[in-house]
């Protein structure tokens, strides 16, 4: 049978000491003698005592833990955001509690409840693709827990946020394809209730308009941005009487699906169809040909979001207006969009 978890009261009873004395001994309080500290720690080790950090947080009103909620951690973007954020949090003396929504609205709601129940001192998060109702965020603000959104940000709210200039990223990618001589450029777009995909589509549209080209409905395909969506979308585009000569996708995962279809059809990349994605996932430099993509400056975004959250946690200035930090993207041009570059 599992051994019952020992408490401070158990140690105090065994050593005939006050609970407060044991608590101070475990925390290394200078008013407790070395001999008493040694007795307490020896028994604590024998009883396999583990401090109850949640109980301590409830007593202190502070947990020294910050929560991060992300849609998933299996890609390059969110893992690198976490890398940048966690370094700053640890330097400031905070632990990080990570939850994944797995792009599921109901799971995201549970993640929020988990963070609140864990008494975190602040939360930074990026919303799931399936999140349309944002009322569960009210639970956070009503409890006066500092909240910073990053990357995917709810529309219509005044909030502290860090975002990429997604419009500029979409514009740069499409303009790059136009500069390569492409004139019939398709777009794989994401869910249009999320501002990142709205803005990436907006940048695509702006670049076409500047070149005097129309935005053709048959060349724009919206989806959930999975690899299989790129497969289905590319087959749909190739079935057109006049297929595209390029595709700009709002996700690298979707453009990989398109790339596989083109290879199956024995079409050349980029000579027959040029490709450009978004996010600069680690696999973009491993495909053949290498994929052109927009770098989202992941670590920089994670650091900026965590820095903003730490400022809110540490100064608790309720009168300060919400801040929005915008990071500029970097277009990484590779062989998938440039004829002759291999």
N, C-alpha and C positions, 0 to 999 in steps of 0.2 A: 504493500500500500504506500501511497505517496506520503511523505513526511509532512505534517502540518507546518505551515510557515510560522516561524517564531516571530514574536512581536517584541517591542521594547518593554512592554509590561511583563512578558515572560522572563526576560533577562533580569529585570528589576526584582521580580519575585524570587528568582533563583539565587541572586546575590544579596538579597535583603537590602536593596538600595531604592531610593526614590526614583520614579520614572524620569523626573527632570534631570537627575544626576546621570542616569544612563544615557539620556538624550545628549547631554552636554559632552559626556565622555566619547560618544560615537562621533561627534562633530569636532573633537579635538579642542574643546574649550579650555582656555588657559587656567581657569579656576579649579579644574579637576586635577588631582594629583596624578603623576605618572603611574603610580602603582594601581590606582583605581582604573585608569584608562586601560592598562594592560589586562586587568581582570575582566573588564567589560568586553574588550575586543576578543580575548581568548574564548570566552563563553559564546559570544556572537558567532565566532567562526565554527565552534562545535555544533551550535544549533542551526547553522546555515542561515543566519539572519540576513535578510535583504531589506534595505530601507524602502519604505513606501513613499516614492516620490510624489504620487498623486495626493496622498494625505498631507505631505509637507506643503505641496502647492496650495491646497485648500486652506491650510493654516496661514500661510504667508500671503496668499492672494497673488502669487507669482510662481511660475513653474520653470522659468529659464528655458522654455521650449517654444520653438516657433513651428507652425504648421505650414506645409506646402502641399497643395492639391493640384495634381496634373492629370491630363487626359490619359496619358500612358507614359511608360519609361523605356519602351523597347526600341525607340528610334534615337537618332543622334541629337535632335534638337532639345528635347526635354531633359535628357541625361546630362547634356552639357550646361543647360541652364542651372540644373541642380548643382553641378560641380562648382559653378561660379558663386551661387547663392550660399552653399554650405560653408565654403571657405570663410566668407565674411561673417556668417552667423557664429561659427566656432571661435573666430578671433574675438568676437564680442562676448563670448562666454555663454552662448546659447546652443542647445542641442536642436536638431531638426527632426520633426516627425513628418514622414512622407506618406501620402495616400494617393492612389490612382482611381480615377473614375471609370477608366476603360471606355471612355466616350459614352457613358451611360448616365442619363439624367438622374435616375433613382439612386444609383450608386453614389453620384456626386452629392445628393442630399444626405446620404448616410455618412459620407466623408466629412461633411460640415458638422454633423452631430458628433462624430468622433473627435474632431478638433475641439469643439466646445466642451465635451465631457472630459477631455484630457487637460483642460485648463490652460491651453496654449496662450502665450502672451501676444501673439499676432499671427496673421495668416496671409500668405501670398498664394495666388491661385490663377489657373488658366481654365476657362470653362469648357465643358464637353461639347462636342458637335451637336448632340441631341438636346441640349439645354435651350429651351425657349422661354420658360418661366423662371424668373430670377428672384422669386419671393423668399426662397430659402436663405438668401444672403442677408435678409433682414434680421435673421436670428443672430448673425454675427454683429451687426451694427448696433442692435438693441442691447447687446451685452457689452458694448463699448470696447470690442476687441479690434485693434487696428487691422485693416484689410487693404492689401495691395493686389490689384490684378496685373497680369502680364500676358503679352501676346494676344490671347483671345479675351476680349473685353466686352461686357454687356453694353449694348447701345442704349442711349437715353438716360444714362445715369452720370451724376457728377461724382467722380471717384478718383482715388489715387491709383495711378496706372503707369506701366511702362510698356511701350509698344514699338514695333518696327514701322518704318514708313513703307507700308505694304504697297501703297499707290506707286511710290517711286520705284519699288522693286519690280512691279508689273510693267511699269512704263519702260524701265531700262531694258528688261528682257525683250519686250516686243520691239522696241526701237533697234536693239542689236540685231534681231532677226530681219528687220526691214533693211538695215544697213548691209546685210549679207545678200540682198536682192530678193528676199522672199516677199510675196505680195498677197498670198492667200493663206493667212495665218489663222489657225484654229485655236480655240482656248478651252482647256479643261478647267472649270471653275468649281469651287466648293460651295457648301450650303450658304445661301445668301442672307441668312439671318445673323451670320457671323461677320463682323466688320472686316476681319482680315481678308476674307474672300471677296467681299464687296469691293474693297480697295484695290486688290490685285486685279480684279476684272476692270475696275475703273482706269487703272494705269494702262492696261492693254487697249482699252477703247480709246483713250486719249492719244496714244502713239499712232494708232490707225488713222484717227481723224486728222492729226497733224500731217500725215502723208496723203491726205485726200482719199482715204479708203473707207468704205462702209463697214459697219459692224454687222456681219451677216448672221442671222439667227441659226442657220444650219451649221455654222462653224463653231457655235458656242454650246458646250455640253456641261451641264451642272450635275454633280454627283457627290457622294460622301468621301471621295478622294482616296479610295483604296486601290491597290494594284489592279484588281479585277475590273474596276471602273475604267481604267486606262485601256485594258484589253477590249472591253465592250465598246468604249468610245472610239477607239482607233478603227475598229471594224466598221462602225457606223460611218465614220468619215471617209473611209476608203470606198464605201459603197455609193458615194455621191457621184453624180455625173462628172463633176470637176473636183477631185479630192484636193486637200490642202497641200501646200508645199512646205509648211512648217506648223508646229504645235507648241504653244506656250502653256504649260500646266502650272496651276497654283500649288502643286505638290510633286515632290520627286517620286513618291510611290506610284502615283498615277502615270507619270511619264515612263516609268520602267515597264508598266503593263503595255503601253503603246509601243515601246521599243521592241518588245518581244514579238508583237504582232507583225511589225515591219520586217523583222528578221525572218519570220515564218513565211512571209510573202515575197522574200528575196528582194526587198526594196532597200536601196542604199541610204545610209544616214551619214551625212546630211544632204547628199546630192539630190536624192528624190524627196525626202522629207527631213527637214531640220528640226531638232528638238531642244527645248529649254524647260527646266523645272524650277522648283522653288524649295529652299531650305538647306541646300548643300549638305545633304545626308552623306555619311561616310562612304557609302557605296557609289556615289557619283563619280569618284575618281578611279573606280575599279571596273566599271562597265566597259564594254567595247562597242562603240567608241565611248570615251569619257563624256559624262553629261555636263552641259552648261547648266548652271543653277545660281540662284540668288542666296548668298550667305546671310544668315539672320543674326550673326554676331551673338551667338547663344550665350557664351560665358559673360559677355558684356551686359546682356540683358538680365541674366541672373544676378549679377553683382549690383546692377542699378536698382532692380526690384527689391533686393534684400537690403541695400543701403537705405532706400526710402522707408522700408518697413521698420528697420532698426531706429531710424530717426523718430518715427511715430511712436514706437514702443518706449523709447527713452525720454522723449520730452512731453508726450501726452498733451500736446497743444491742441485742444479741441476747437479753437477758433481759427486755426490755420486752414485756408482754402485748399481744396484738393489739388494735387499736382499731377501733371501728365508729362512723362519723359519720352521723347521720340528718338529712336536710334536709327541711323542711316544704314541701309543695306549695301552690300557689295556684290556686284555681278561677277561671277567666276566663269569666264568664257573658256569653253573646252571644245573638243573635236566634234561633238554632236550637232553643233550649230555653225561650224566654220569649215567649208570645203577646203581640202588640202591640208588641214591641221591634224595630223595623226602621228 
